Amino acid sequence: MIKHNMAILNKKNTFYALYAMGAFLFFLWFLFPSDFFADYLETLIQQQGQGVVVTIKEARPSLPFALSLKGVEGEIPGGPMLKAESLRISPGLISLFGVNPKVSFSSRIFGGKVSGTVTFPEKNPKKPSVESIRISGLDLFELKDILTDYLPGYTLKGELDATGDYSSDGRGNGALNLLVKDLVVAAEKPFFTIKDLTFPEISVEMEIKSKKVQIERCVIDGKEVDGTLSGSVFIRNPFDRSTLRLSGTLKPEKTFMEKLGANVPIEALIGKKMNADGEIPFSISGVASAPRYSLK
């Protein structure tokens, strides 16, 4: 009888515990102070973000132990306005008890998804590191307002995938791998009869060392032109003052050369620069706002 009564008591205790937890989650969800928390986050970022201004339309709790933000807009000093459809933030519960807390994030932005983990070093929490960065399906056309500042006179269409990491240790270092699919580059002013170029795939492997971006390998698979690219970009602020030291090769397709040759004197354009493999070596130097191009 005693065992029977204890079993009933344990069941009741379990029921009450589950009921209490359910009630807590219910009231947390429906009575969550969305406006207050959104304002709190905006103020916190403004105080700690070194000039970054963020506005948040809505902040809601999300299971398990996460925060879901909607209507997020961020403005970087001297940079573009970024808009995210949604942003989900989840703290690493175990890491919160350590010296370097971690926060995972996932965002729907520019037609794709961006996710990763941010670590805040105990010694300098204002210099976070970003681990396991993953970008998938970013729509380059939706990025047109940003890309216009870097590629004036051109419109890009295609999808961008990327993976990488960035550490704030020392002067900062990281690695990033990019994959652009179905890229179409269209010029406002056509080059003779050429209005656009199509690239089924472009892959890039790069390293970030302080304010230097080292392009280790870039392979261009194009419908009209194939190519390779490597070299360095020394980042300055604003970006148009950045210094370029790039070199590579272009390998035009035969039909493209024939089409171009019908309107352009190819020999006068490239001379004897094309090697036996049909490649044209080139280099890009100078500043980003006024780069210098040369054929080797």
C-alpha positions as CSV (number, residue, x, y, z in Angstrom):
1,M,0.0,0.0,0.0
2,I,2.8,2.4,0.9
3,K,4.6,1.7,-2.4
4,H,1.4,2.2,-4.2
5,N,0.8,5.6,-2.5
6,M,4.4,6.6,-3.2
7,A,4.0,5.8,-6.9
8,I,0.8,7.9,-7.1
9,L,2.6,10.8,-5.2
10,N,5.5,10.6,-7.6
11,K,3.2,10.8,-10.6
12,K,1.4,13.8,-9.1
13,N,4.7,15.5,-8.5
14,T,5.8,14.8,-12.0
15,F,2.5,16.1,-13.3
16,Y,2.8,19.3,-11.2
17,A,6.4,19.9,-12.3
18,L,5.5,19.5,-16.0
19,Y,2.4,21.7,-15.5
20,A,4.5,24.4,-13.8
21,M,7.1,24.3,-16.5
22,G,4.4,24.4,-19.2
23,A,2.8,27.4,-17.5
24,F,6.1,29.2,-17.2
25,L,6.9,28.7,-20.9
26,F,3.3,29.8,-21.8
27,F,3.6,33.0,-19.9
28,L,7.2,33.6,-21.0
29,W,6.1,33.2,-24.6
30,F,2.9,35.3,-24.6
31,L,3.9,37.9,-22.0
32,F,7.5,38.3,-23.1
33,P,8.4,42.1,-23.1
34,S,9.2,42.3,-26.8
35,D,9.5,46.0,-27.1
36,F,11.5,46.4,-23.9
37,F,14.0,43.7,-24.9
38,A,14.3,45.0,-28.5
39,D,15.1,48.5,-27.1
40,Y,17.6,46.9,-24.6
41,L,19.5,45.1,-27.4
42,E,19.5,48.2,-29.6
43,T,21.0,50.3,-26.7
44,L,23.5,47.6,-25.8
45,I,24.8,47.3,-29.4
46,Q,25.0,51.1,-29.7
47,Q,27.1,51.2,-26.6
48,Q,29.4,48.3,-27.5
49,G,29.3,48.2,-31.3
50,Q,31.8,51.0,-32.1
51,G,29.4,53.1,-34.1
52,V,27.2,50.3,-35.3
53,V,23.5,51.2,-35.2
54,V,20.8,48.4,-35.1
55,T,17.1,48.6,-35.0
56,I,14.9,45.6,-34.1
57,K,11.2,45.3,-34.9
58,E,10.5,42.4,-32.6
59,A,12.2,40.1,-30.1
60,R,10.6,36.9,-28.9
61,P,11.8,33.8,-27.0
62,S,12.4,30.7,-29.1
63,L,12.7,27.1,-27.9
64,P,15.0,25.7,-26.7
65,F,16.8,28.6,-24.9
66,A,17.0,31.0,-27.9
67,L,16.0,34.4,-28.9
68,S,14.2,35.1,-32.2
69,L,14.5,38.6,-33.7
70,K,12.6,39.9,-36.7
71,G,12.9,43.1,-38.8
72,V,16.6,43.6,-37.9
73,E,18.4,46.5,-39.7
74,G,22.0,47.3,-39.1
75,E,24.1,50.3,-40.2
76,I,27.9,50.1,-40.2
77,P,29.8,53.4,-40.1
78,G,30.9,54.2,-43.6
79,G,29.3,51.0,-44.8
80,P,26.0,49.7,-46.2
81,M,22.7,49.2,-44.5
82,L,22.1,45.5,-43.8
83,K,18.5,44.1,-43.4
84,A,17.7,40.6,-42.1
85,E,14.3,39.0,-42.3
86,S,15.0,37.1,-39.1
87,L,17.8,36.4,-36.7
88,R,18.0,33.6,-34.2
89,I,20.5,33.8,-31.3
90,S,21.2,30.9,-29.0
91,P,23.8,31.1,-26.1
92,G,26.1,28.2,-25.4
93,L,24.8,27.3,-22.0
94,I,27.9,25.4,-20.9
95,S,30.2,28.2,-22.2
96,L,28.3,30.8,-20.2
97,F,30.0,29.3,-17.1
98,G,33.5,29.7,-18.6
99,V,35.7,32.6,-19.4
100,N,34.9,32.9,-23.1
101,P,31.1,32.7,-23.6
102,K,29.8,31.7,-27.0
103,V,26.6,32.6,-28.9
104,S,25.3,30.8,-32.0
105,F,23.4,32.7,-34.6
106,S,21.3,31.9,-37.7
107,S,19.9,34.6,-40.0
108,R,17.7,34.8,-43.1
109,I,19.2,37.6,-45.2
110,F,19.4,38.5,-48.9
111,G,17.4,35.5,-49.9
112,G,19.8,33.1,-48.2
113,K,21.0,31.9,-44.8
114,V,24.0,32.9,-42.7
115,S,25.0,31.0,-39.5
116,G,27.9,30.7,-37.2
117,T,29.2,30.9,-33.6
118,V,30.6,34.1,-32.0
119,T,33.1,33.8,-29.1
120,F,33.7,36.8,-26.8
121,P,37.2,36.6,-25.3
122,E,37.4,37.4,-21.6
123,K,40.4,39.7,-22.0
124,N,38.7,41.8,-24.8
125,P,35.0,41.1,-25.3
126,K,34.8,43.9,-27.9
127,K,37.0,41.8,-30.3
128,P,34.9,38.7,-30.8
129,S,35.9,35.7,-33.0
130,V,33.5,34.1,-35.4
131,E,33.7,30.3,-35.9
132,S,32.0,27.9,-38.4
133,I,30.7,30.7,-40.6
134,R,28.3,29.2,-43.2
135,I,26.6,31.2,-46.0
136,S,24.2,29.4,-48.3
137,G,22.1,30.6,-51.2
138,L,22.8,34.4,-50.9
139,D,21.1,36.2,-53.8
140,L,23.7,38.5,-55.4
141,F,21.1,40.6,-57.1
142,E,19.5,41.4,-53.7
143,L,23.0,42.7,-52.7
144,K,23.1,45.2,-55.6
145,D,22.9,48.3,-53.4
146,I,26.1,47.1,-51.6
147,L,27.9,45.8,-54.6
148,T,27.4,49.0,-56.6
149,D,29.9,50.7,-54.3
150,Y,32.5,48.2,-55.2
151,L,31.6,47.5,-58.8
152,P,30.1,50.7,-60.2
153,G,28.5,50.2,-63.6
154,Y,27.9,46.5,-63.3
155,T,25.0,44.3,-62.1
156,L,25.6,40.8,-60.7
157,K,23.2,37.9,-60.6
158,G,23.9,34.5,-59.1
159,E,24.1,32.6,-55.8
160,L,26.9,32.7,-53.2
161,D,27.9,30.0,-50.8
162,A,30.8,30.3,-48.3
163,T,32.4,28.7,-45.3
164,G,35.1,30.1,-43.0
165,D,36.4,31.2,-39.6
166,Y,37.8,34.4,-38.1
167,S,39.9,34.8,-35.0
168,S,40.5,38.2,-33.3
169,D,43.8,36.8,-31.7
170,G,46.7,39.1,-32.3
171,R,45.9,41.5,-35.2
172,G,43.2,39.1,-36.5
173,N,43.3,36.2,-38.9
174,G,40.9,33.9,-40.7
175,A,40.1,31.8,-43.8
176,L,37.2,32.0,-46.2
177,N,36.2,29.7,-49.1
178,L,33.7,31.1,-51.6
179,L,31.6,29.4,-54.3
180,V,29.6,31.6,-56.7
181,K,27.1,29.7,-58.9
182,D,25.4,30.8,-62.1
183,L,27.0,34.2,-62.1
184,V,25.9,36.8,-64.7
185,V,27.9,40.0,-65.0
186,A,26.1,42.7,-66.9
187,A,27.6,46.1,-67.8
188,E,25.6,49.3,-68.1
189,K,27.8,50.2,-71.1
190,P,28.3,47.2,-73.3
191,F,31.9,46.5,-74.5
192,F,31.3,46.7,-78.2
193,T,28.6,44.0,-78.7
194,I,29.3,42.2,-75.4
195,K,26.5,43.0,-72.9
196,D,27.1,40.4,-70.3
197,L,29.3,37.4,-69.3
198,T,28.1,34.2,-67.8
199,F,30.1,32.0,-65.3
200,P,28.6,28.7,-64.2
201,E,31.0,28.5,-61.2
202,I,33.7,30.5,-59.5
203,S,35.6,29.1,-56.5
204,V,37.9,31.2,-54.2
205,E,40.1,30.3,-51.3
206,M,41.5,33.2,-49.3
207,E,43.2,34.0,-46.0
208,I,42.7,37.1,-43.9
209,K,45.7,38.4,-42.0
210,S,45.1,41.6,-40.1
211,K,44.0,44.1,-42.9
212,K,45.4,41.9,-45.7
213,V,43.3,39.6,-47.8
214,Q,45.4,36.9,-49.5
215,I,43.7,35.2,-52.4
216,E,45.4,31.8,-52.5
217,R,43.4,30.3,-55.3
218,C,40.6,31.5,-57.6
219,V,39.3,29.3,-60.4
220,I,36.9,30.8,-62.9
221,D,34.7,28.5,-65.0
222,G,33.0,30.7,-67.6
223,K,30.8,30.3,-70.6
224,E,32.8,32.8,-72.6
225,V,36.0,33.1,-70.6
226,D,37.8,30.8,-68.1
227,G,40.5,32.1,-65.8
228,T,42.6,32.1,-62.6
229,L,43.4,34.8,-60.1
230,S,45.7,35.2,-57.0
231,G,47.3,37.9,-55.0
232,S,46.7,40.4,-52.2
233,V,44.2,43.1,-51.3
234,F,45.3,45.5,-48.5
235,I,42.2,46.8,-46.9
236,R,41.8,50.5,-46.2
237,N,39.0,52.6,-44.9
238,P,37.0,53.6,-47.0
239,F,37.4,50.5,-49.2
240,D,38.0,52.5,-52.4
241,R,41.4,53.4,-51.0
242,S,42.4,49.7,-50.7
243,T,45.5,48.6,-52.6
244,L,45.4,45.8,-55.2
245,R,48.2,43.4,-56.1
246,L,46.6,40.7,-58.2
247,S,47.6,38.6,-61.2
248,G,46.0,35.8,-63.2
249,T,45.2,34.4,-66.6
250,L,42.2,34.6,-68.9
251,K,41.4,31.9,-71.4
252,P,38.7,33.1,-73.9
253,E,36.5,30.5,-75.6
254,K,37.0,30.3,-79.4
255,T,33.5,31.3,-80.3
256,F,33.7,34.2,-77.9
257,M,36.9,35.4,-79.6
258,E,35.3,35.1,-83.0
259,K,32.3,37.1,-82.0
260,L,34.5,39.8,-80.4
261,G,36.8,39.8,-83.4
262,A,33.9,40.7,-85.7
263,N,33.8,44.1,-84.1
264,V,37.2,44.6,-82.4
265,P,40.7,44.2,-83.9
266,I,41.9,41.4,-81.6
267,E,45.5,41.6,-82.6
268,A,45.6,45.3,-81.7
269,L,43.9,44.6,-78.4
270,I,46.0,41.7,-77.1
271,G,48.9,41.7,-79.5
272,K,51.0,38.6,-78.9
273,K,50.1,38.3,-75.2
274,M,48.2,35.0,-75.7
275,N,50.5,32.0,-74.9
276,A,50.5,28.5,-76.6
277,D,47.7,27.3,-74.2
278,G,45.4,30.1,-75.3
279,E,45.8,32.0,-72.0
280,I,46.3,35.7,-71.6
281,P,48.3,36.6,-68.4
282,F,47.2,39.9,-66.7
283,S,47.8,41.9,-63.6
284,I,45.8,44.4,-61.5
285,S,47.4,47.0,-59.3
286,G,46.8,50.4,-57.7
287,V,43.9,51.4,-55.6
288,A,40.4,49.9,-55.8
289,S,38.8,53.2,-56.9
290,A,41.1,53.5,-60.0
291,P,42.8,50.1,-60.6
292,R,45.5,49.7,-63.3
293,Y,45.2,46.7,-65.7
294,S,48.0,45.3,-67.8
295,L,48.5,42.3,-70.0
296,K,51.9,40.6,-69.5
